[in-house]
Every structure is written in C-alpha cells, then in structure tokens.
Amino acid sequence: MKYRDYRWPCAYEVEVTCGAQVGRATVVNVTQAGACLIDVPRVEAGDVIDIHFLGRRIPAEVRWARRGRCGVRFEARLGQQDLATIRQMKPGHGSVRRLRPMREMR
C-alpha cells in the first residue's frame, strides 16, 4: 500500500507565475511533495508553475484545479527547512514525534 505524506495545514502567502501570468496565492496545506493553493491565478491541470517565496523559485506541476484552488506536485521534494518556513515555524518544533514502544503490561 502506498502512503501519502502528512499534509501540514498552513496559511502562507506566495507569488505564483504561470507563463506570463503573475499573481498571489496562499498555501493552505503542504507536504514535502506538493501543496494545495487557494486564490491562484487561472491555471489548469498539467500547467507548470513557479512558486516564489523568500527569494526562491520552486517549480511545480498543477495536478488539479477548480474554483480558484489547485493542487501541485513540486519538481523536487522540499527540504525540512523549506517545509518549516512554509508552515511558519522553527525547524524541530512541532514535528512528528517518534513513538516509543508501549511497555508490556504485567
């Protein structure tokens, strides 16, 4: 069975370019592999867009789009630092904790 990455909720404003179109959008959830954006300029599934934040450009492919929302898959997976920035948190805080094995009941 194939598992999806955990989708982290957020509200991070970015600039999006698709061809000659430039607009603002908000990332509402993010994984290392992709994100969901709202208030995006007009895009269609299959479009290649660039997401700009902190002076960086992240290429992504639009997987689905409807009513001002779209889901994108990043060309390369995000690193932990980028993921923490988009989630607007300090690296190492609020990350998934490793579970300890339960003690056996006697």
C-alpha distance (Angstrom), angle and dihedral (degrees) to the residues before:
residue distance angle dihedral
M1 . . .
K2 3.80 . .
Y3 3.79 115.8 .
R4 3.79 125.9 -152.6
D5 3.77 123.7 -130.6
Y6 3.80 114.4 -101.8
R7 3.82 111.4 -91.4
W8 3.78 110.0 -131.1
P9 3.82 114.1 -152.3
C10 3.81 114.9 -130.6
A11 3.80 143.7 146.0
Y12 3.81 106.2 -136.9
E13 3.81 121.6 157.3
V14 3.80 117.3 -138.4
E15 3.78 139.0 168.7
V16 3.80 116.0 -114.3
T17 3.80 128.1 -160.7
C18 3.77 125.3 -168.1
G19 3.78 111.8 175.7
A20 3.82 105.7 -52.7
Q21 3.84 93.1 -17.3
V22 3.79 117.5 102.5
G23 3.77 123.6 -176.8
R24 3.78 146.7 144.2
A25 3.80 124.0 -100.3
T26 3.78 138.7 170.4
V27 3.80 124.3 -125.2
V28 3.82 106.0 -137.4
N29 3.79 99.1 177.4
V30 3.78 132.5 9.4
T31 3.79 141.5 -171.4
Q32 3.78 129.6 178.6
A33 3.82 87.7 -98.2
G34 3.82 102.6 43.6
A35 3.78 150.7 -27.3
C36 3.79 146.5 -133.3
L37 3.82 115.5 -121.4
I38 3.79 130.5 -168.2
D39 3.82 130.7 -159.3
V40 3.80 90.0 28.2
P41 3.80 122.5 164.7
R42 3.80 114.5 -104.6
V43 3.82 107.6 -60.4
E44 3.79 135.3 157.4
A45 3.78 134.3 -150.7
G46 3.79 108.9 -80.2
D47 3.83 95.4 29.8
V48 3.79 116.4 130.6
I49 3.80 112.6 -134.9
D50 3.78 136.2 179.1
I51 3.79 119.8 -132.6
H52 3.80 113.6 -155.6
F53 3.80 124.6 -158.6
L54 3.79 133.4 149.0
G55 3.80 90.5 2.2
R56 3.81 92.4 -57.0
R57 3.80 130.5 116.3
I58 3.80 119.6 -141.2
P59 3.82 114.6 -170.1
A60 3.81 115.0 -145.8
E61 3.81 140.2 170.4
V62 3.80 120.0 -127.8
R63 3.82 106.6 -123.6
W64 3.83 96.7 -179.3
A65 3.81 136.4 -2.3
R66 3.80 133.9 -171.5
R67 3.81 137.7 150.0
G68 3.80 97.6 -6.4
R69 3.82 94.5 -45.1
C70 3.76 129.8 100.4
G71 3.77 141.1 175.2
V72 3.78 118.4 -137.6
R73 3.80 136.2 -168.7
F74 3.80 114.6 -146.6
E75 3.80 118.2 -126.6
A76 3.82 88.3 -129.6
R77 3.80 126.4 19.7
L78 3.80 115.5 -99.5
G79 3.77 118.9 -109.9
Q80 3.79 121.6 -123.6
Q81 3.84 91.4 -101.7
D82 3.84 92.9 55.0
L83 3.79 91.4 44.2
A84 3.81 90.8 51.5
T85 3.83 91.1 48.6
I86 3.80 93.2 52.1
R87 3.79 89.7 46.0
Q88 3.83 86.0 51.3
M89 3.75 95.6 -127.7
K90 3.77 139.7 114.1
P91 3.82 114.5 -93.1
G92 3.80 111.8 -98.6
H93 3.82 94.7 24.5
G94 3.77 120.1 106.5
S95 3.76 93.8 2.0
V96 3.77 122.3 143.3
R97 3.78 109.0 -74.4
R98 3.74 121.7 -136.0
L99 3.77 110.1 -113.9
R100 3.75 118.6 -125.5
P101 3.77 117.8 -136.9
M102 3.79 113.3 -100.3
R103 3.78 115.9 -108.0
E104 3.73 114.1 -109.5
M105 3.76 114.3 -103.5
R106 3.80 114.2 -121.0
